[in-house]
Amino acid sequence: MVYKILVVGSGGHAINHWRSQINIHGDFQVSGVVDTDTMLLENAPKIWGIEDDAVAVSIDEAMQTGIKADIALIATPINTHHALTIEAMRNNLHVMCEKNMAQSMQAAIEMTRCALENPKLATVVGHQYPYWRQSNWAIRKAIGTGQIGQLD
């Protein structure tokens, strides 16, 4: 099965990081792009290899105009993650949101609550270095010295 991705936010990180990751994975295909920057939307079809009309200024508009997607990839500034993640889930889209998840604890709680209310949707917060050696070493050290507490 090929999963259709709606790229939400088509600026630098989406183009420089996510586009290459999507392109090397045969099970994912970009089906549309959402951005509030209309200049970025003008170039999106050529950059992302999508139809000229597969662009929108909101997730709601993308769904209303018939862009078919399974997953919303939220690649926008942190202060927009809360509203966009909830908008995506309300449109029955799985969500992959860049880190940091949210700008505040309250926003993160609301996003989590929305995810729990939609158990059939997968939601994930991305991280670039889950197996980075230095990071793992620091975590092991913190666990070993009791800095993080007991993990079960």
Phi and psi in radians as a Rosetta constraint file:
Dihedral C 1 N 2 CA 2 C 2 CIRCULARHARMONIC -1.750 0.35
Dihedral N 2 CA 2 C 2 N 3 CIRCULARHARMONIC 2.191 0.35
Dihedral C 2 N 3 CA 3 C 3 CIRCULARHARMONIC -1.584 0.35
Dihedral N 3 CA 3 C 3 N 4 CIRCULARHARMONIC 2.289 0.35
Dihedral C 3 N 4 CA 4 C 4 CIRCULARHARMONIC -1.595 0.35
Dihedral N 4 CA 4 C 4 N 5 CIRCULARHARMONIC 2.222 0.35
Dihedral C 4 N 5 CA 5 C 5 CIRCULARHARMONIC -1.874 0.35
Dihedral N 5 CA 5 C 5 N 6 CIRCULARHARMONIC 2.300 0.35
Dihedral C 5 N 6 CA 6 C 6 CIRCULARHARMONIC -1.740 0.35
Dihedral N 6 CA 6 C 6 N 7 CIRCULARHARMONIC 1.913 0.35
Dihedral C 6 N 7 CA 7 C 7 CIRCULARHARMONIC -1.404 0.35
Dihedral N 7 CA 7 C 7 N 8 CIRCULARHARMONIC 2.096 0.35
Dihedral C 7 N 8 CA 8 C 8 CIRCULARHARMONIC -1.902 0.35
Dihedral N 8 CA 8 C 8 N 9 CIRCULARHARMONIC 1.845 0.35
Dihedral C 8 N 9 CA 9 C 9 CIRCULARHARMONIC 1.733 0.35
Dihedral N 9 CA 9 C 9 N 10 CIRCULARHARMONIC 1.838 0.35
Dihedral C 9 N 10 CA 10 C 10 CIRCULARHARMONIC -1.972 0.35
Dihedral N 10 CA 10 C 10 N 11 CIRCULARHARMONIC 0.559 0.35
Dihedral C 10 N 11 CA 11 C 11 CIRCULARHARMONIC -1.443 0.35
Dihedral N 11 CA 11 C 11 N 12 CIRCULARHARMONIC -2.717 0.35
Dihedral C 11 N 12 CA 12 C 12 CIRCULARHARMONIC -0.917 0.35
Dihedral N 12 CA 12 C 12 N 13 CIRCULARHARMONIC -0.920 0.35
Dihedral C 12 N 13 CA 13 C 13 CIRCULARHARMONIC -1.186 0.35
Dihedral N 13 CA 13 C 13 N 14 CIRCULARHARMONIC -0.650 0.35
Dihedral C 13 N 14 CA 14 C 14 CIRCULARHARMONIC -1.096 0.35
Dihedral N 14 CA 14 C 14 N 15 CIRCULARHARMONIC -0.802 0.35
Dihedral C 14 N 15 CA 15 C 15 CIRCULARHARMONIC -1.271 0.35
Dihedral N 15 CA 15 C 15 N 16 CIRCULARHARMONIC -0.792 0.35
Dihedral C 15 N 16 CA 16 C 16 CIRCULARHARMONIC -1.377 0.35
Dihedral N 16 CA 16 C 16 N 17 CIRCULARHARMONIC -0.447 0.35
Dihedral C 16 N 17 CA 17 C 17 CIRCULARHARMONIC -1.984 0.35
Dihedral N 17 CA 17 C 17 N 18 CIRCULARHARMONIC -1.037 0.35
Dihedral C 17 N 18 CA 18 C 18 CIRCULARHARMONIC -1.187 0.35
Dihedral N 18 CA 18 C 18 N 19 CIRCULARHARMONIC -0.625 0.35
Dihedral C 18 N 19 CA 19 C 19 CIRCULARHARMONIC -1.037 0.35
Dihedral N 19 CA 19 C 19 N 20 CIRCULARHARMONIC -0.775 0.35
Dihedral C 19 N 20 CA 20 C 20 CIRCULARHARMONIC -1.172 0.35
Dihedral N 20 CA 20 C 20 N 21 CIRCULARHARMONIC -0.655 0.35
Dihedral C 20 N 21 CA 21 C 21 CIRCULARHARMONIC -1.141 0.35
Dihedral N 21 CA 21 C 21 N 22 CIRCULARHARMONIC -0.734 0.35
Dihedral C 21 N 22 CA 22 C 22 CIRCULARHARMONIC -1.143 0.35
Dihedral N 22 CA 22 C 22 N 23 CIRCULARHARMONIC -0.751 0.35
Dihedral C 22 N 23 CA 23 C 23 CIRCULARHARMONIC -1.135 0.35
Dihedral N 23 CA 23 C 23 N 24 CIRCULARHARMONIC -0.505 0.35
Dihedral C 23 N 24 CA 24 C 24 CIRCULARHARMONIC -1.508 0.35
Dihedral N 24 CA 24 C 24 N 25 CIRCULARHARMONIC -0.121 0.35
Dihedral C 24 N 25 CA 25 C 25 CIRCULARHARMONIC -1.880 0.35
Dihedral N 25 CA 25 C 25 N 26 CIRCULARHARMONIC 1.952 0.35
Dihedral C 25 N 26 CA 26 C 26 CIRCULARHARMONIC -1.146 0.35
Dihedral N 26 CA 26 C 26 N 27 CIRCULARHARMONIC -0.261 0.35
Dihedral C 26 N 27 CA 27 C 27 CIRCULARHARMONIC -1.579 0.35
Dihedral N 27 CA 27 C 27 N 28 CIRCULARHARMONIC 0.044 0.35
Dihedral C 27 N 28 CA 28 C 28 CIRCULARHARMONIC -2.196 0.35
Dihedral N 28 CA 28 C 28 N 29 CIRCULARHARMONIC 2.483 0.35
Dihedral C 28 N 29 CA 29 C 29 CIRCULARHARMONIC -2.531 0.35
Dihedral N 29 CA 29 C 29 N 30 CIRCULARHARMONIC 2.305 0.35
Dihedral C 29 N 30 CA 30 C 30 CIRCULARHARMONIC -1.274 0.35
Dihedral N 30 CA 30 C 30 N 31 CIRCULARHARMONIC 2.210 0.35
Dihedral C 30 N 31 CA 31 C 31 CIRCULARHARMONIC -1.929 0.35
Dihedral N 31 CA 31 C 31 N 32 CIRCULARHARMONIC -0.259 0.35
Dihedral C 31 N 32 CA 32 C 32 CIRCULARHARMONIC -2.990 0.35
Dihedral N 32 CA 32 C 32 N 33 CIRCULARHARMONIC 2.881 0.35
Dihedral C 32 N 33 CA 33 C 33 CIRCULARHARMONIC -2.326 0.35
Dihedral N 33 CA 33 C 33 N 34 CIRCULARHARMONIC 2.373 0.35
Dihedral C 33 N 34 CA 34 C 34 CIRCULARHARMONIC -2.052 0.35
Dihedral N 34 CA 34 C 34 N 35 CIRCULARHARMONIC 2.331 0.35
Dihedral C 34 N 35 CA 35 C 35 CIRCULARHARMONIC -2.822 0.35
Dihedral N 35 CA 35 C 35 N 36 CIRCULARHARMONIC 2.595 0.35
Dihedral C 35 N 36 CA 36 C 36 CIRCULARHARMONIC -1.507 0.35
Dihedral N 36 CA 36 C 36 N 37 CIRCULARHARMONIC -0.183 0.35
Dihedral C 36 N 37 CA 37 C 37 CIRCULARHARMONIC -1.559 0.35
Dihedral N 37 CA 37 C 37 N 38 CIRCULARHARMONIC 1.827 0.35
Dihedral C 37 N 38 CA 38 C 38 CIRCULARHARMONIC -1.163 0.35
Dihedral N 38 CA 38 C 38 N 39 CIRCULARHARMONIC -0.423 0.35
Dihedral C 38 N 39 CA 39 C 39 CIRCULARHARMONIC -1.160 0.35
Dihedral N 39 CA 39 C 39 N 40 CIRCULARHARMONIC -0.717 0.35
Dihedral C 39 N 40 CA 40 C 40 CIRCULARHARMONIC -1.137 0.35
Dihedral N 40 CA 40 C 40 N 41 CIRCULARHARMONIC -0.668 0.35
Dihedral C 40 N 41 CA 41 C 41 CIRCULARHARMONIC -1.140 0.35
Dihedral N 41 CA 41 C 41 N 42 CIRCULARHARMONIC -0.594 0.35
Dihedral C 41 N 42 CA 42 C 42 CIRCULARHARMONIC -1.062 0.35
Dihedral N 42 CA 42 C 42 N 43 CIRCULARHARMONIC -0.619 0.35
Dihedral C 42 N 43 CA 43 C 43 CIRCULARHARMONIC -1.603 0.35
Dihedral N 43 CA 43 C 43 N 44 CIRCULARHARMONIC -0.201 0.35
Dihedral C 43 N 44 CA 44 C 44 CIRCULARHARMONIC -0.990 0.35
Dihedral N 44 CA 44 C 44 N 45 CIRCULARHARMONIC -0.773 0.35
Dihedral C 44 N 45 CA 45 C 45 CIRCULARHARMONIC -0.995 0.35
Dihedral N 45 CA 45 C 45 N 46 CIRCULARHARMONIC -0.730 0.35
Dihedral C 45 N 46 CA 46 C 46 CIRCULARHARMONIC -1.244 0.35
Dihedral N 46 CA 46 C 46 N 47 CIRCULARHARMONIC -0.742 0.35
Dihedral C 46 N 47 CA 47 C 47 CIRCULARHARMONIC -1.203 0.35
Dihedral N 47 CA 47 C 47 N 48 CIRCULARHARMONIC -0.735 0.35
Dihedral C 47 N 48 CA 48 C 48 CIRCULARHARMONIC -1.739 0.35
Dihedral N 48 CA 48 C 48 N 49 CIRCULARHARMONIC -0.108 0.35
Dihedral C 48 N 49 CA 49 C 49 CIRCULARHARMONIC 1.213 0.35
Dihedral N 49 CA 49 C 49 N 50 CIRCULARHARMONIC 0.723 0.35
Dihedral C 49 N 50 CA 50 C 50 CIRCULARHARMONIC -2.043 0.35
Dihedral N 50 CA 50 C 50 N 51 CIRCULARHARMONIC 2.950 0.35
Dihedral C 50 N 51 CA 51 C 51 CIRCULARHARMONIC -1.146 0.35
Dihedral N 51 CA 51 C 51 N 52 CIRCULARHARMONIC 2.663 0.35
Dihedral C 51 N 52 CA 52 C 52 CIRCULARHARMONIC -1.035 0.35
Dihedral N 52 CA 52 C 52 N 53 CIRCULARHARMONIC -0.534 0.35
Dihedral C 52 N 53 CA 53 C 53 CIRCULARHARMONIC -1.653 0.35
Dihedral N 53 CA 53 C 53 N 54 CIRCULARHARMONIC 0.186 0.35
Dihedral C 53 N 54 CA 54 C 54 CIRCULARHARMONIC -1.648 0.35
Dihedral N 54 CA 54 C 54 N 55 CIRCULARHARMONIC 0.711 0.35
Dihedral C 54 N 55 CA 55 C 55 CIRCULARHARMONIC -2.270 0.35
Dihedral N 55 CA 55 C 55 N 56 CIRCULARHARMONIC 2.660 0.35
Dihedral C 55 N 56 CA 56 C 56 CIRCULARHARMONIC -2.740 0.35
Dihedral N 56 CA 56 C 56 N 57 CIRCULARHARMONIC 2.859 0.35
Dihedral C 56 N 57 CA 57 C 57 CIRCULARHARMONIC -1.679 0.35
Dihedral N 57 CA 57 C 57 N 58 CIRCULARHARMONIC -0.057 0.35
Dihedral C 57 N 58 CA 58 C 58 CIRCULARHARMONIC -2.654 0.35
Dihedral N 58 CA 58 C 58 N 59 CIRCULARHARMONIC 2.802 0.35
Dihedral C 58 N 59 CA 59 C 59 CIRCULARHARMONIC -1.119 0.35
Dihedral N 59 CA 59 C 59 N 60 CIRCULARHARMONIC -0.760 0.35
Dihedral C 59 N 60 CA 60 C 60 CIRCULARHARMONIC -0.981 0.35
Dihedral N 60 CA 60 C 60 N 61 CIRCULARHARMONIC -0.810 0.35
Dihedral C 60 N 61 CA 61 C 61 CIRCULARHARMONIC -1.094 0.35
Dihedral N 61 CA 61 C 61 N 62 CIRCULARHARMONIC -0.720 0.35
Dihedral C 61 N 62 CA 62 C 62 CIRCULARHARMONIC -1.023 0.35
Dihedral N 62 CA 62 C 62 N 63 CIRCULARHARMONIC -0.789 0.35
Dihedral C 62 N 63 CA 63 C 63 CIRCULARHARMONIC -1.205 0.35
Dihedral N 63 CA 63 C 63 N 64 CIRCULARHARMONIC -0.701 0.35
Dihedral C 63 N 64 CA 64 C 64 CIRCULARHARMONIC -1.160 0.35
Dihedral N 64 CA 64 C 64 N 65 CIRCULARHARMONIC -0.548 0.35
Dihedral C 64 N 65 CA 65 C 65 CIRCULARHARMONIC -1.519 0.35
Dihedral N 65 CA 65 C 65 N 66 CIRCULARHARMONIC 0.006 0.35
Dihedral C 65 N 66 CA 66 C 66 CIRCULARHARMONIC 1.678 0.35
Dihedral N 66 CA 66 C 66 N 67 CIRCULARHARMONIC 0.187 0.35
Dihedral C 66 N 67 CA 67 C 67 CIRCULARHARMONIC -1.191 0.35
Dihedral N 67 CA 67 C 67 N 68 CIRCULARHARMONIC 2.136 0.35
Dihedral C 67 N 68 CA 68 C 68 CIRCULARHARMONIC -1.562 0.35
Dihedral N 68 CA 68 C 68 N 69 CIRCULARHARMONIC 2.219 0.35
Dihedral C 68 N 69 CA 69 C 69 CIRCULARHARMONIC -2.600 0.35
Dihedral N 69 CA 69 C 69 N 70 CIRCULARHARMONIC 2.646 0.35
Dihedral C 69 N 70 CA 70 C 70 CIRCULARHARMONIC -1.841 0.35
Dihedral N 70 CA 70 C 70 N 71 CIRCULARHARMONIC -0.584 0.35
Dihedral C 70 N 71 CA 71 C 71 CIRCULARHARMONIC -2.274 0.35
Dihedral N 71 CA 71 C 71 N 72 CIRCULARHARMONIC 2.391 0.35
Dihedral C 71 N 72 CA 72 C 72 CIRCULARHARMONIC -1.772 0.35
Dihedral N 72 CA 72 C 72 N 73 CIRCULARHARMONIC 2.145 0.35
Dihedral C 72 N 73 CA 73 C 73 CIRCULARHARMONIC -1.720 0.35
Dihedral N 73 CA 73 C 73 N 74 CIRCULARHARMONIC 1.864 0.35
Dihedral C 73 N 74 CA 74 C 74 CIRCULARHARMONIC -1.513 0.35
Dihedral N 74 CA 74 C 74 N 75 CIRCULARHARMONIC 1.842 0.35
Dihedral C 74 N 75 CA 75 C 75 CIRCULARHARMONIC -2.171 0.35
Dihedral N 75 CA 75 C 75 N 76 CIRCULARHARMONIC 1.056 0.35
Dihedral C 75 N 76 CA 76 C 76 CIRCULARHARMONIC -2.202 0.35
Dihedral N 76 CA 76 C 76 N 77 CIRCULARHARMONIC 3.028 0.35
Dihedral C 76 N 77 CA 77 C 77 CIRCULARHARMONIC -1.025 0.35
Dihedral N 77 CA 77 C 77 N 78 CIRCULARHARMONIC 2.612 0.35
Dihedral C 77 N 78 CA 78 C 78 CIRCULARHARMONIC -0.949 0.35
Dihedral N 78 CA 78 C 78 N 79 CIRCULARHARMONIC -0.666 0.35
Dihedral C 78 N 79 CA 79 C 79 CIRCULARHARMONIC -1.163 0.35
Dihedral N 79 CA 79 C 79 N 80 CIRCULARHARMONIC -0.152 0.35
Dihedral C 79 N 80 CA 80 C 80 CIRCULARHARMONIC -1.784 0.35
Dihedral N 80 CA 80 C 80 N 81 CIRCULARHARMONIC -0.197 0.35
Dihedral C 80 N 81 CA 81 C 81 CIRCULARHARMONIC -0.996 0.35
Dihedral N 81 CA 81 C 81 N 82 CIRCULARHARMONIC -0.764 0.35
Dihedral C 81 N 82 CA 82 C 82 CIRCULARHARMONIC -0.987 0.35
Dihedral N 82 CA 82 C 82 N 83 CIRCULARHARMONIC -1.027 0.35
Dihedral C 82 N 83 CA 83 C 83 CIRCULARHARMONIC -1.114 0.35
Dihedral N 83 CA 83 C 83 N 84 CIRCULARHARMONIC -0.720 0.35
Dihedral C 83 N 84 CA 84 C 84 CIRCULARHARMONIC -1.229 0.35
Dihedral N 84 CA 84 C 84 N 85 CIRCULARHARMONIC -0.674 0.35
Dihedral C 84 N 85 CA 85 C 85 CIRCULARHARMONIC -1.108 0.35
Dihedral N 85 CA 85 C 85 N 86 CIRCULARHARMONIC -0.784 0.35
Dihedral C 85 N 86 CA 86 C 86 CIRCULARHARMONIC -1.154 0.35
Dihedral N 86 CA 86 C 86 N 87 CIRCULARHARMONIC -0.727 0.35
Dihedral C 86 N 87 CA 87 C 87 CIRCULARHARMONIC -1.050 0.35
Dihedral N 87 CA 87 C 87 N 88 CIRCULARHARMONIC -0.728 0.35
Dihedral C 87 N 88 CA 88 C 88 CIRCULARHARMONIC -1.115 0.35
Dihedral N 88 CA 88 C 88 N 89 CIRCULARHARMONIC -0.833 0.35
Dihedral C 88 N 89 CA 89 C 89 CIRCULARHARMONIC -1.109 0.35
Dihedral N 89 CA 89 C 89 N 90 CIRCULARHARMONIC -0.630 0.35
Dihedral C 89 N 90 CA 90 C 90 CIRCULARHARMONIC -1.176 0.35
Dihedral N 90 CA 90 C 90 N 91 CIRCULARHARMONIC -0.316 0.35
Dihedral C 90 N 91 CA 91 C 91 CIRCULARHARMONIC -1.716 0.35
Dihedral N 91 CA 91 C 91 N 92 CIRCULARHARMONIC 0.284 0.35
Dihedral C 91 N 92 CA 92 C 92 CIRCULARHARMONIC 1.110 0.35
Dihedral N 92 CA 92 C 92 N 93 CIRCULARHARMONIC 0.636 0.35
Dihedral C 92 N 93 CA 93 C 93 CIRCULARHARMONIC -1.878 0.35
Dihedral N 93 CA 93 C 93 N 94 CIRCULARHARMONIC 2.430 0.35
Dihedral C 93 N 94 CA 94 C 94 CIRCULARHARMONIC -1.144 0.35
Dihedral N 94 CA 94 C 94 N 95 CIRCULARHARMONIC 2.699 0.35
Dihedral C 94 N 95 CA 95 C 95 CIRCULARHARMONIC -2.252 0.35
Dihedral N 95 CA 95 C 95 N 96 CIRCULARHARMONIC 2.306 0.35
Dihedral C 95 N 96 CA 96 C 96 CIRCULARHARMONIC -2.090 0.35
Dihedral N 96 CA 96 C 96 N 97 CIRCULARHARMONIC 1.992 0.35
Dihedral C 96 N 97 CA 97 C 97 CIRCULARHARMONIC -1.933 0.35
Dihedral N 97 CA 97 C 97 N 98 CIRCULARHARMONIC 2.344 0.35
Dihedral C 97 N 98 CA 98 C 98 CIRCULARHARMONIC -1.101 0.35
Dihedral N 98 CA 98 C 98 N 99 CIRCULARHARMONIC 2.763 0.35
Dihedral C 98 N 99 CA 99 C 99 CIRCULARHARMONIC -1.350 0.35
Dihedral N 99 CA 99 C 99 N 100 CIRCULARHARMONIC 2.773 0.35
Dihedral C 99 N 100 CA 100 C 100 CIRCULARHARMONIC -1.161 0.35
Dihedral N 100 CA 100 C 100 N 101 CIRCULARHARMONIC 2.558 0.35
Dihedral C 100 N 101 CA 101 C 101 CIRCULARHARMONIC -1.006 0.35
Dihedral N 101 CA 101 C 101 N 102 CIRCULARHARMONIC -0.848 0.35
Dihedral C 101 N 102 CA 102 C 102 CIRCULARHARMONIC -2.633 0.35
Dihedral N 102 CA 102 C 102 N 103 CIRCULARHARMONIC 2.908 0.35
Dihedral C 102 N 103 CA 103 C 103 CIRCULARHARMONIC -1.458 0.35
Dihedral N 103 CA 103 C 103 N 104 CIRCULARHARMONIC -0.323 0.35
Dihedral C 103 N 104 CA 104 C 104 CIRCULARHARMONIC -2.530 0.35
Dihedral N 104 CA 104 C 104 N 105 CIRCULARHARMONIC 2.816 0.35
Dihedral C 104 N 105 CA 105 C 105 CIRCULARHARMONIC -1.086 0.35
Dihedral N 105 CA 105 C 105 N 106 CIRCULARHARMONIC -0.710 0.35
Dihedral C 105 N 106 CA 106 C 106 CIRCULARHARMONIC -1.063 0.35
Dihedral N 106 CA 106 C 106 N 107 CIRCULARHARMONIC -0.765 0.35
Dihedral C 106 N 107 CA 107 C 107 CIRCULARHARMONIC -1.102 0.35
Dihedral N 107 CA 107 C 107 N 108 CIRCULARHARMONIC -0.729 0.35
Dihedral C 107 N 108 CA 108 C 108 CIRCULARHARMONIC -1.101 0.35
Dihedral N 108 CA 108 C 108 N 109 CIRCULARHARMONIC -0.705 0.35
Dihedral C 108 N 109 CA 109 C 109 CIRCULARHARMONIC -1.098 0.35
Dihedral N 109 CA 109 C 109 N 110 CIRCULARHARMONIC -0.748 0.35
Dihedral C 109 N 110 CA 110 C 110 CIRCULARHARMONIC -1.140 0.35
Dihedral N 110 CA 110 C 110 N 111 CIRCULARHARMONIC -0.680 0.35
Dihedral C 110 N 111 CA 111 C 111 CIRCULARHARMONIC -1.128 0.35
Dihedral N 111 CA 111 C 111 N 112 CIRCULARHARMONIC -0.742 0.35
Dihedral C 111 N 112 CA 112 C 112 CIRCULARHARMONIC -1.129 0.35
Dihedral N 112 CA 112 C 112 N 113 CIRCULARHARMONIC -0.751 0.35
Dihedral C 112 N 113 CA 113 C 113 CIRCULARHARMONIC -1.029 0.35
Dihedral N 113 CA 113 C 113 N 114 CIRCULARHARMONIC -0.774 0.35
Dihedral C 113 N 114 CA 114 C 114 CIRCULARHARMONIC -1.094 0.35
Dihedral N 114 CA 114 C 114 N 115 CIRCULARHARMONIC -0.710 0.35
Dihedral C 114 N 115 CA 115 C 115 CIRCULARHARMONIC -1.106 0.35
Dihedral N 115 CA 115 C 115 N 116 CIRCULARHARMONIC -0.727 0.35
Dihedral C 115 N 116 CA 116 C 116 CIRCULARHARMONIC -1.162 0.35
Dihedral N 116 CA 116 C 116 N 117 CIRCULARHARMONIC -0.522 0.35
Dihedral C 116 N 117 CA 117 C 117 CIRCULARHARMONIC -1.328 0.35
Dihedral N 117 CA 117 C 117 N 118 CIRCULARHARMONIC -0.206 0.35
Dihedral C 117 N 118 CA 118 C 118 CIRCULARHARMONIC -2.202 0.35
Dihedral N 118 CA 118 C 118 N 119 CIRCULARHARMONIC 1.153 0.35
Dihedral C 118 N 119 CA 119 C 119 CIRCULARHARMONIC -1.132 0.35
Dihedral N 119 CA 119 C 119 N 120 CIRCULARHARMONIC -0.267 0.35
Dihedral C 119 N 120 CA 120 C 120 CIRCULARHARMONIC -1.463 0.35
Dihedral N 120 CA 120 C 120 N 121 CIRCULARHARMONIC -0.143 0.35
Dihedral C 120 N 121 CA 121 C 121 CIRCULARHARMONIC -1.730 0.35
Dihedral N 121 CA 121 C 121 N 122 CIRCULARHARMONIC 2.372 0.35
Dihedral C 121 N 122 CA 122 C 122 CIRCULARHARMONIC -1.516 0.35
Dihedral N 122 CA 122 C 122 N 123 CIRCULARHARMONIC 2.359 0.35
Dihedral C 122 N 123 CA 123 C 123 CIRCULARHARMONIC -2.281 0.35
Dihedral N 123 CA 123 C 123 N 124 CIRCULARHARMONIC 2.409 0.35
Dihedral C 123 N 124 CA 124 C 124 CIRCULARHARMONIC -2.578 0.35
Dihedral N 124 CA 124 C 124 N 125 CIRCULARHARMONIC 2.551 0.35
Dihedral C 124 N 125 CA 125 C 125 CIRCULARHARMONIC -1.826 0.35
Dihedral N 125 CA 125 C 125 N 126 CIRCULARHARMONIC 2.178 0.35
Dihedral C 125 N 126 CA 126 C 126 CIRCULARHARMONIC -1.292 0.35
Dihedral N 126 CA 126 C 126 N 127 CIRCULARHARMONIC 2.734 0.35
Dihedral C 126 N 127 CA 127 C 127 CIRCULARHARMONIC -2.584 0.35
Dihedral N 127 CA 127 C 127 N 128 CIRCULARHARMONIC 2.275 0.35
Dihedral C 127 N 128 CA 128 C 128 CIRCULARHARMONIC -1.299 0.35
Dihedral N 128 CA 128 C 128 N 129 CIRCULARHARMONIC -0.509 0.35
Dihedral C 128 N 129 CA 129 C 129 CIRCULARHARMONIC -2.204 0.35
Dihedral N 129 CA 129 C 129 N 130 CIRCULARHARMONIC 1.021 0.35
Dihedral C 129 N 130 CA 130 C 130 CIRCULARHARMONIC -1.153 0.35
Dihedral N 130 CA 130 C 130 N 131 CIRCULARHARMONIC -0.377 0.35
Dihedral C 130 N 131 CA 131 C 131 CIRCULARHARMONIC -2.091 0.35
Dihedral N 131 CA 131 C 131 N 132 CIRCULARHARMONIC 0.460 0.35
Dihedral C 131 N 132 CA 132 C 132 CIRCULARHARMONIC -1.202 0.35
Dihedral N 132 CA 132 C 132 N 133 CIRCULARHARMONIC 2.169 0.35
Dihedral C 132 N 133 CA 133 C 133 CIRCULARHARMONIC -0.951 0.35
Dihedral N 133 CA 133 C 133 N 134 CIRCULARHARMONIC -0.824 0.35
Dihedral C 133 N 134 CA 134 C 134 CIRCULARHARMONIC -1.127 0.35
Dihedral N 134 CA 134 C 134 N 135 CIRCULARHARMONIC -0.669 0.35
Dihedral C 134 N 135 CA 135 C 135 CIRCULARHARMONIC -1.128 0.35
Dihedral N 135 CA 135 C 135 N 136 CIRCULARHARMONIC -0.806 0.35
Dihedral C 135 N 136 CA 136 C 136 CIRCULARHARMONIC -1.092 0.35
Dihedral N 136 CA 136 C 136 N 137 CIRCULARHARMONIC -0.679 0.35
Dihedral C 136 N 137 CA 137 C 137 CIRCULARHARMONIC -1.081 0.35
Dihedral N 137 CA 137 C 137 N 138 CIRCULARHARMONIC -0.775 0.35
Dihedral C 137 N 138 CA 138 C 138 CIRCULARHARMONIC -1.117 0.35
Dihedral N 138 CA 138 C 138 N 139 CIRCULARHARMONIC -0.676 0.35
Dihedral C 138 N 139 CA 139 C 139 CIRCULARHARMONIC -1.169 0.35
Dihedral N 139 CA 139 C 139 N 140 CIRCULARHARMONIC -0.800 0.35
Dihedral C 139 N 140 CA 140 C 140 CIRCULARHARMONIC -1.032 0.35
Dihedral N 140 CA 140 C 140 N 141 CIRCULARHARMONIC -0.736 0.35
Dihedral C 140 N 141 CA 141 C 141 CIRCULARHARMONIC -1.108 0.35
Dihedral N 141 CA 141 C 141 N 142 CIRCULARHARMONIC -0.773 0.35
Dihedral C 141 N 142 CA 142 C 142 CIRCULARHARMONIC -1.115 0.35
Dihedral N 142 CA 142 C 142 N 143 CIRCULARHARMONIC -0.662 0.35
Dihedral C 142 N 143 CA 143 C 143 CIRCULARHARMONIC -1.189 0.35
Dihedral N 143 CA 143 C 143 N 144 CIRCULARHARMONIC -0.799 0.35
Dihedral C 143 N 144 CA 144 C 144 CIRCULARHARMONIC -1.095 0.35
Dihedral N 144 CA 144 C 144 N 145 CIRCULARHARMONIC -0.557 0.35
Dihedral C 144 N 145 CA 145 C 145 CIRCULARHARMONIC -1.627 0.35
Dihedral N 145 CA 145 C 145 N 146 CIRCULARHARMONIC -0.001 0.35
Dihedral C 145 N 146 CA 146 C 146 CIRCULARHARMONIC 1.408 0.35
Dihedral N 146 CA 146 C 146 N 147 CIRCULARHARMONIC 0.173 0.35
Dihedral C 146 N 147 CA 147 C 147 CIRCULARHARMONIC -1.122 0.35
Dihedral N 147 CA 147 C 147 N 148 CIRCULARHARMONIC -0.561 0.35
Dihedral C 147 N 148 CA 148 C 148 CIRCULARHARMONIC -1.707 0.35
Dihedral N 148 CA 148 C 148 N 149 CIRCULARHARMONIC -0.281 0.35
Dihedral C 148 N 149 CA 149 C 149 CIRCULARHARMONIC 1.691 0.35
Dihedral N 149 CA 149 C 149 N 150 CIRCULARHARMONIC 3.120 0.35
Dihedral C 149 N 150 CA 150 C 150 CIRCULARHARMONIC -1.292 0.35
Dihedral N 150 CA 150 C 150 N 151 CIRCULARHARMONIC 2.304 0.35
Dihedral C 150 N 151 CA 151 C 151 CIRCULARHARMONIC -1.924 0.35
Dihedral N 151 CA 151 C 151 N 152 CIRCULARHARMONIC 2.337 0.35
